[in-house]
Amino acid sequence: MKAVSITIIGLGPRGLCVLERILSLAAQQPELQVQIVVVNKGIPGQGVHGQSLSDRFLLNTVAGLLTLIPGEAFQPSLLKGTFADFLPWLNQKGIAASAGAYVPRRLFGAYCHELYQRLLERCPLNCQVEYIDDEAIDIQQAGQKEVTCLLTQRKIVSEHVVVAIGHMIPVANSQEMIADIYTAELSSRNIPAGSTVGIQGFGLTAMDAIAELTRGRGGIFVDGIYKPSGNEPNIILFSRSGLPSRARPVDDGCAACAPTLHFNEQAALVLREQRGQAAINFITEIYPLLAQDVAQAMLDREVPTKAAMELMNGLLWPEMSQKNSQEYSAAVVEFVKQDLYEAHLGLSGSAMKRAVEVLMNARDAIRAVVNYGGLTPSSHSWFYNHFASAINRNAIGPQHDRQHELLMLIDAGIVSTPLGPAPELQWAPKKHCWNVRSTVFDTPVSFDLDQLLQGYTSQPTLTKNTSVLLDALVEGGRIHARHTDWLATPGVAVNAESKAVSSYGVAQEHLFITGVMSEGSTYYNWYVPTIVGKSTPFVEAQRIASAVLGYDKETPDEGAGE
Ligand SMILES: Cc1cc2nc3c(=O)[nH]c(=O)nc-3n(C[C@H](O)[C@H](O)[C@H](O)COP(=O)(O)OP(=O)(O)OC[C@H]3O[C@@H](n4cnc5c(N)ncnc54)[C@H](O)[C@@H]3O)c2cc1C
């Protein structure tokens, strides 16, 4: 009887997708004996969506979209018809959420964990799954085998290893700051009322931190105002760009309102094919095409490329007053107010939101040109360090309720945004605190901070991360960054089969990498699959499962809309 052995390291949503695909495909080959060892730290399935997280930490994807059950393109599935998508699952549990609701992340963690249990119950007779709650610290080659070394010194020998370790514990830039706001217990932590807390970031993580420091400390929102409990600190919000995030539009159920893309996945694949191995310059070749789609969605007509690019620049990097602290603060409030107004109009009512949505919907087209080193080095660096973060800020921003709360907190004097772009942070050893000062105003402002919080979720780099496993793989030459100068991404080099490329440039037949680690080598891995189209996590999981099982069924093409 033929046999195959696979180790999966990391069982968050991505690892779970791989496990589901392997078991579902293996069920089709009863003559094949499949031995799977899963090594994961913590509760299987949940990943960053811990079931013990505060209810104030919300998903930023609406409940009606999420699923871990692969769609029609990925049949057969052991779960199809036996386990529900996330929204019906919530309803089955008696949680009356609507399709457009942003529910606590811990519920999604519970969904993933239950899905894992159902998967084991339906495990085909030819498969065996062993779960080990441990940390993998190295993967070494021994002849044709891969040896996974665990913290407890156990060694797992298998033919294939799939690494899906997702988000690592954030790297603290200094001992004197709180890098992981999700484990910091901000609601009960000893942060005195009225002390000054600086939060770096305007996005989702910053909003989670603010929720803990305000509602988490007893404050309430009533009739459009925030009623403080008296336990809140003074919160100063700032970021490098100085630009607030835009809220997601309300879900108005208007699928037909999705903007039309001329630069769609098909067009991108044609361009990729025409260019063969030659790198594409994102700034000069792709940005203008995206800008034309953005302008078309906004104005409902074609405009010359230069005008389209000016329009897109204005949306992504809007100008805010930098005259003085007061004017900048007022501009932030005005921006958030105006954006919320647009968000409430939904895609059906807001041309601006439709225009920004182009950038969400163009992700597959962008992937088709960007992935696997598709861009010139300088434009690649620009893409990941500037453009991708601009997309996140403008198209994947906080829930609209959170932005509304931000305005109320500013009104109540609990949160302020006095610093403008490019503020300078310095540790003041004598005072033993951080000081942050503005750098763009004629009359600078400066604040001593009692606490500094990292209000963004950072991407680890290969030289700066908290994973022993990553360090060991780099040391052993088993992985390397596709571009060493990337600031914002680990960018572990993988090929189009999700195989890790060694520091010698060789794709390793038996070492697969999927998810966050490959961000930079592939684009946009920070998400859970949705019910729409062929989500990349399923595509990659299917590809990996097919390879390890020698399953010759054709792998569906990458992405076809989320
Ligand atoms: C705070 C936060 C909120 C988010 N919210 C959303 C959202 O609302 N919607 C959305 O679509 N996406 C969201 N994301 C994006 C996120 O990428 C996905 O939701 C998803 O969790 C990614 O799954 P993953 O399996 O790749 O990684 P993770 O969820 O990080 O899971 C990785 C797993 O690997 C384990 N692990 C790590 N290292 C080792 C090791 N060496 N040995 C053994 N096990 C290891 C971890 O313990 C964990 O269980 C969020 C991300 C963050 C950080």
PDBQT file of the ligand as one rigid body, heavy atoms in Angstrom, charges set to zero:
ROOT
HETATM    1  C1  LIG A 601      -5.415  41.244  15.103  1.00  0.00    +0.000 C 
HETATM    2  C2  LIG A 601      -5.813  40.667  13.786  1.00  0.00    +0.000 A 
HETATM    3  C3  LIG A 601      -7.155  40.719  13.370  1.00  0.00    +0.000 A 
HETATM    4  C4  LIG A 601      -7.531  40.183  12.151  1.00  0.00    +0.000 A 
HETATM    5  N1  LIG A 601      -8.833  40.245  11.776  1.00  0.00    +0.000 NA
HETATM    6  C5  LIG A 601      -9.208  39.746  10.575  1.00  0.00    +0.000 A 
HETATM    7  C6  LIG A 601     -10.565  39.793  10.120  1.00  0.00    +0.000 A 
HETATM    8  O1  LIG A 601     -11.430  40.310  10.813  1.00  0.00    +0.000 OA
HETATM    9  N2  LIG A 601     -10.875  39.286   8.905  1.00  0.00    +0.000 N 
HETATM   10  C7  LIG A 601      -9.925  38.723   8.106  1.00  0.00    +0.000 A 
HETATM   11  O2  LIG A 601     -10.244  38.272   7.006  1.00  0.00    +0.000 OA
HETATM   12  N3  LIG A 601      -8.637  38.658   8.519  1.00  0.00    +0.000 NA
HETATM   13  C8  LIG A 601      -8.255  39.159   9.707  1.00  0.00    +0.000 A 
HETATM   14  N4  LIG A 601      -6.944  39.113  10.089  1.00  0.00    +0.000 N 
HETATM   15  C9  LIG A 601      -5.943  38.562   9.156  1.00  0.00    +0.000 C 
HETATM   16  C10 LIG A 601      -5.450  37.141   9.497  1.00  0.00    +0.000 C 
HETATM   17  O3  LIG A 601      -4.368  36.962   8.638  1.00  0.00    +0.000 OA
HETATM   18  C11 LIG A 601      -6.444  36.031   9.186  1.00  0.00    +0.000 C 
HETATM   19  O4  LIG A 601      -7.651  36.323   9.823  1.00  0.00    +0.000 OA
HETATM   20  C12 LIG A 601      -6.020  34.625   9.673  1.00  0.00    +0.000 C 
HETATM   21  O5  LIG A 601      -5.962  34.554  11.074  1.00  0.00    +0.000 OA
HETATM   22  C13 LIG A 601      -4.739  34.144   9.103  1.00  0.00    +0.000 C 
HETATM   23  O6  LIG A 601      -4.637  32.766   9.406  1.00  0.00    +0.000 OA
HETATM   24  P1  LIG A 601      -3.257  32.037   9.576  1.00  0.00    +0.000 P 
HETATM   25  O7  LIG A 601      -3.566  30.610   9.848  1.00  0.00    +0.000 OA
HETATM   26  O8  LIG A 601      -2.382  32.331   8.416  1.00  0.00    +0.000 OA
HETATM   27  O9  LIG A 601      -2.527  32.714  10.818  1.00  0.00    +0.000 OA
HETATM   28  P2  LIG A 601      -2.850  32.766  12.358  1.00  0.00    +0.000 P 
HETATM   29  O10 LIG A 601      -4.257  33.075  12.585  1.00  0.00    +0.000 OA
HETATM   30  O11 LIG A 601      -1.817  33.676  12.932  1.00  0.00    +0.000 OA
HETATM   31  O12 LIG A 601      -2.538  31.280  12.910  1.00  0.00    +0.000 OA
HETATM   32  C14 LIG A 601      -1.233  30.738  12.953  1.00  0.00    +0.000 C 
HETATM   33  C15 LIG A 601      -1.152  29.575  13.934  1.00  0.00    +0.000 C 
HETATM   34  O13 LIG A 601       0.189  29.058  13.909  1.00  0.00    +0.000 OA
HETATM   35  C16 LIG A 601       0.653  28.840  15.243  1.00  0.00    +0.000 C 
HETATM   36  N5  LIG A 601       2.113  28.925  15.253  1.00  0.00    +0.000 N 
HETATM   37  C17 LIG A 601       2.886  29.996  14.985  1.00  0.00    +0.000 A 
HETATM   38  N6  LIG A 601       4.191  29.664  15.064  1.00  0.00    +0.000 NA
HETATM   39  C18 LIG A 601       4.247  28.337  15.372  1.00  0.00    +0.000 A 
HETATM   40  C19 LIG A 601       5.306  27.420  15.580  1.00  0.00    +0.000 A 
HETATM   41  N7  LIG A 601       6.580  27.778  15.444  1.00  0.00    +0.000 N 
HETATM   42  N8  LIG A 601       4.997  26.157  15.912  1.00  0.00    +0.000 NA
HETATM   43  C20 LIG A 601       3.691  25.773  16.037  1.00  0.00    +0.000 A 
HETATM   44  N9  LIG A 601       2.650  26.593  15.829  1.00  0.00    +0.000 NA
HETATM   45  C21 LIG A 601       2.925  27.877  15.501  1.00  0.00    +0.000 A 
HETATM   46  C22 LIG A 601      -0.050  29.926  16.038  1.00  0.00    +0.000 C 
HETATM   47  O14 LIG A 601      -0.069  29.603  17.405  1.00  0.00    +0.000 OA
HETATM   48  C23 LIG A 601      -1.425  29.942  15.370  1.00  0.00    +0.000 C 
HETATM   49  O15 LIG A 601      -2.258  28.980  15.961  1.00  0.00    +0.000 OA
HETATM   50  C24 LIG A 601      -6.542  39.604  11.315  1.00  0.00    +0.000 A 
HETATM   51  C25 LIG A 601      -5.211  39.567  11.726  1.00  0.00    +0.000 A 
HETATM   52  C26 LIG A 601      -4.842  40.076  12.950  1.00  0.00    +0.000 A 
HETATM   53  C27 LIG A 601      -3.405  39.994  13.372  1.00  0.00    +0.000 C 
ENDROOT
TORSDOF 0
